């Protein structure tokens, strides 16, 4: 049944792809090629405009903003003037349908991230200790009555107060010394990482309660981010799995460590209150300034210099960017770091990067250890979204299976990450005889 389903999606993808090509051909004949080139040119000019707006100031920035707005409008006006808006919209819709169907067809049946190879049923803890941040996620701890529910399940709950508890890791270590046999956090990924390190050091199980804003770690564990209270079932009806932990020097990260442009912007004191204004003020110097810091990366025989940004993740991300669900990993137990390097030196490179063309400005690789070098004695780093400064060079490594994670036996699993559209595979799948139900 599942094989026939994937074959059906593959055939739909090819039909939509063919229709997406035929619609402009029937409407404009061979001139449709020129219209397609005009659309691509508009996309490239938009990318150039965005680069000028972000990397420069003054007149160049103003010109970039104007170009970024005018380029797509000019393409739309051109299509409208020749009566091709409806055909172009239909063709675009068919292309989107084709790509979506192809990715669904190539997704293995039943695939979902958050499902790990080895899960073990476990007995409930006797002395569970949970740290909860009342301010995380706009007050999710109170909204979902997490403290009350956790205490009802037999856990000791500590509400985090930064003025009284400046050292989260020390709180967790004190709990272990007092006899805690399980540690957990209701809060953001940065707080999760601090307590997870203590749990790993003492080989204790760790519970993730997604009470933060984004909760990427919880997503990749297959937890329900919309219902943080459901994670408390791990205390009474749970199973255990082992996942990897990443290290940037001596700092643990459960998601990623970000070096370069993003980390420098986040480190600005005004960033939290005036994000957009801070980004626009600081990016030009960081991207094109004469004294802009540049990064280097060494991993085995690979060596890259002149990088503006570098992302090192605990297990590779399937895609470097996903507007709907940013930061999704297929698994957390591969024993590999994911590395994404960005180096953009011109508007042309920005255009190639944004338009999806294979660009020398973007490098992806996997490794067990990565050395991040800098032109300065120290380098700003965003460790799971928390700003810090580390001495350069920074050695990033992965500790396979270092963390025991306790999860509910019943959990939704994260949405499956769809593979990219490989049209040769789609064609082979479409030509395969259908399976009977």
N, C-alpha and C positions, 0 to 999 in steps of 0.2 A: 504493500500500500504506500509506504513512504517513498520507495523508488519511483512509483508512478506519479506521486505528487511532485517530486523534484523535476521529473521529465516534463510534466505539464507546465511548470513555471519556466523551464528552459525554452519550451516552444512558444509560450506567451512572450518571453523576452525577445526572441528572434522575430516574431510577427510585429511586435511594437517597434523594434529597431528598423525593420523593413518599411513599415508605414511612416515612421519618422523621416526616412529618406525620401519616400515617394511623394509625400504631401508637398514639400517645396518644389520638387521636380515637376509635378503636375501643375503647380501654380505659376512657376516662373521659368521652367525649363532649365537649361544649363546656366542661366543667370543666377539660379539659386546658390551656386557655388560662390559667386561674388557676395551674395547676401550673408552666407555663412562666414566668409572671410571678414566681412564688415562687423559681424557680431563678435568675432574673436578679437578684432582690432579694438573694438570698444571695451572689451574686458581688459585687454592689455593696457590701454590708456588709463582706465580706471585704477589699475594697480599702480601705474606710474604716478598718478595723482596722489594716491594714498601714501606712497613712499615719500614724495616731496612734502606732503603735509606733516608726516611724522618725523622725518629726518632733518627738516630745515625750519627756519624761522622767517619772519618778515614777508617780503614779497614772494619768495619761492613757496612758502607755506600757503599763502593766499592763492597763488596760481595752482598749487596742487589741489586744494579744496575745490576750486572752480572746475578743474579738469575732472576730478573724481565724480562730480555731479553732472557736468556737461556731457561727458563721453557716453554714458548709457542713455541719457535723454536724446542725444543726437542720433544714436542708433534707432531708438524707438520712433523718432520723427521721420527718419529715412524710410523705415518700414511702413509707417502710416501714409507717407506721401505716395507710395507706390501700391497702396492697398493690400499690404501683406501682413498686417498685424494679426489677423485671425489665423492665417496659415502658419505664421511663425510661432504663435502661442500653442497651436495644436501640435506642431512638430516638436516643440520643446517639451510639452506634456508627454508625448509618446516616447521621447528619449528618456525622460525621467522614469516612466513606466518600464521601459526596456532595462535600464540599469538596475532598478529596484527588483524586478523579477529575476534578473540574472543573479543578483546577490542572494536572493532567497533560494534559488535553485541550487546554488553551490554550497549552501549552508547544510552541514550534516544534520539529518533528522534527529531531533531531541537535543541539539546542541544548546548549551547555555553556560555562560561563565558563572563562577561561583560554585561549580561542582568540582570537587577535587577527587583525586584518585583513591585516597585512603581516608575514610572516616570511621571512627571507632565509637560505638555506644559507651557511655560513661555513667557512673553513679553521680547523684547530686553532690555538690560540695557541702562540707560541714561548716566552714567558716569563710563564706564568700565576703569579699570587700569590694565595694563599688564607689568610685569617685564620680560625682556628678557636678557639671558646671551649669548653674542656674541661668547664666546669661547666653549659653550656646544656642544657636539656631533660633534666636528671637524668643527664648523662654520655653523651649520644648519640654524641659524637665518638669515644669509646673503644669504646662498644658496637657501633657499626657500622664500626669500623676506618677512619674517614674519612681520617685523616692518612696512613696507609699507602697507601690506595687512590689518594689524590690525588697522592702522590709517585710512585707507579707510573705515573700518567698524565702525569708530567712537570712537575707544579706545584711551586712552592716553597711550603711550609707554615710558617706562624708560629702557634704556640699562644699564645693570649692569656693573659697574667698581669697582672691589674690593678695589682699592686704594682710591676711592671717597666714596664708599658705603660699609663700612665694616660690617654693621649691616643690613641684609636683612629684618628681622622682623620689625625693626624700620622704614625702608622705607615703608613697607606695612601699618604700623600703621599711618604714616603721610598721606598716600593716603586716608585712611578711614576718618581721621580728616578733610581732604580737600573735602570730599563729595563723594568719590568713592562708587558706589553701586554694584560693582563686582570686584573681584581680580583674577588675573591669572598669570601663570608663563610659560615661554618657557625656559626650562632648564632641569637639571637632577632631580632625585627624592629627593636628599637632599635639594635643593632649593625649590622644590615643598612643602616639609613638613614644612619648615619655614613659608612660606606665607599661607599655608593651616591652620596653627594654628591661625593666625590672623583672617582669614576668619571665622573660627569656633567660635572664641571668640566674634565676632560681628554679627554672624548669617548671613553672606553675602555669596552669591554664589561664587564658585571657578571654574576657568577654567584651565584645564590641556592641555598644548601644548607640545607634546613629541619631544622636541628638544635636549634631552640628549643622552647618549650613549646607555643605555639599556631600560629605560622607562618602568619598570615593572608595575608601577601604571597605566600608560596609557593602557598597554596591558590588565590588568584586568578590566579596565573600558570599554573595547571594542573599543578603539580608533585605528586609523590607524597610526601605528608607522612609516610607510614608507612615509607618506605624512602628516607632521606636520601641514601644512597649512589648511588641512581639518578640524582640530579642531577649527579653527577660525569661522566656521559656527555656533558654539554655541552662538556667539554674535548676530546673526541675525535670526537663525532658530534653536533654541535650546529647550531642555527639561531638567528637573532637577530631580536628585535623591539624596537620602541621603545615605552616607556610613559611616563606622566606622573609628575612629582614634585610633592608639595605642600610649601609653605613656610609656617611660622609665624614671622614676622619673618625671621631669618636661619637658622632651624633647619629642616632638611629632614625630611619624614615620608613614608614609603612607604604607610602606612595612614591614620592620623588624628592630629589634635591635639585633645585633650579639655580644655575649660575649665570651671571652676566646681566643682560638688560633688565629682565623681569625682576630679578633679585635686588638690583640697585634701585629700581623704582619703588618697590615695596618697602625698602629701607628708608625712604624719605619720610621725615616726621609728619609732613602734611598729607601723606597718601591716604590714610584712613578716612579723613574728613573731606578731602577734595581730590578724589581719585583722578577724574578726567583732567583737571587743571594741572595736577602734578605730573601726569603722564606727558601732556603736551609741553610742559616746561622742561622736563628732564631728558626726554628722548633724543632731541637733536644732538646734544653733547655726547650722549651715550652711543649713538649710532654713527655719527659722522664727525664728531669733534676731533681736533688735533690731538687731544690728550685722552681720547676715549679708551677705556680699558679694553684690552683684547685677551681672549682666553686661548689656551692650547689644550689639546687632548691627546693622551697617549694610552693605547691599549694594545698590548702585544706588539705587532709590527706596524700598526696604524698610528699615524701621527698627523694631527691637523693643527694649524695655527690660524691666528687672526679671526677667531670666532667671536661673534657678538652675544650669542646665547648658547647654553648647553643644558640639556635636561637629562638627568640620570634617574631612571625609575627602578623601583623594586619589581622586577619582571617587566618584559616589554609591553608597551601599549600597542594595540593592533593598528591604530591610526594615530598619527601625530596630532591631529586636530579633528574634533567632531563637535559641531556647533550645538547639536541636540543633546548629546551625552558625552561631554569631554572627559577624556581620561578613563578608558576602559581596557582592562587586561583580560586575556583569555584564561589565565591561571595565575596563581601566586606561589607555585611550587616548582618552577622550571629550573631554579638554581642559576638564573642569568639576570644581569642588569640589562635594561633597555637604555640606549643612548641615542639622543637626537641632537645633532649639531647644526647651528644656523650661522651662515656667513653671507651677508648681503652687502655688496659694495657699490651697487648702482641701481638706478631705476629699472634698467633692463633685467637685472637679476630678480628684482622684486616682481616684475611683470611675469617672468617665467615661473616663479614660485607660487604666486597667487593664482595664475591661470591653470595650475595643475601640471604644467609641463615638467618633465624630469629636469631638475635644476641642480647645478653643482653647488648651489648655496645651501642645500639641505642634505645632510648625511645621516643615515640611520644604521645602527649596528647593535649587536649584543655582545656582552663580555661578562666575565666573572670579576674583573677588576679594571678600573679606569682611573687614570691620574689626570687631574684637572690642574693646569698650570695657568699662571697669571703674570702680567707685567708689573704687578704691585705686590708688596709683602703680604697683604691680606686680600681676601676676596669675599664680597657679600654673597650669601647663599640663602635661598628660601627653602627651608627644610619642612616639608609638609605644610607649606604656607606660612611658616613662622620665620621671621627675618633673624639672621645671625651673621656673624663675621668669623671666618676661619682663616688660619695662616695658610699661605700657599707654599708649595703645591698641596692639593687636597686629594687624598687617596680614597676613592669610593670602591666599596666591595660589597659582596652579597654573602649572607650567612644562610646557606640552604637549610630549610626545616628548623630554623632556630626558635620559632614561636608556636606554642600549642594554643590553638584557638578553639574555644568552646562555642558552638553555635546551636540554635534550635534544631531539633530533628526535622521539624516541618518548617521549611522556608521556601520562598518563591524562586530563588535563583535569579541571577542577574540576566537581563535580556541578552540573547546571543549576539555576539559581534558578527556582522555579516562580512564575508570575504569580498574582496574587490571583484569586479566583473571581468573574468577571464573568458573572452568570447570563444576561444578554441575549446575550452572545457564545456562551455554552454552548448556549442554546436554538437559536440560528441554526445552530451547528455540528451539533447533534443532528438538525435537520430537513434537513440537507444529504444528498443521495443518497450512499450508500456507494460507495467506490471499489473496483473489482475488483482482485484481486491480479495 
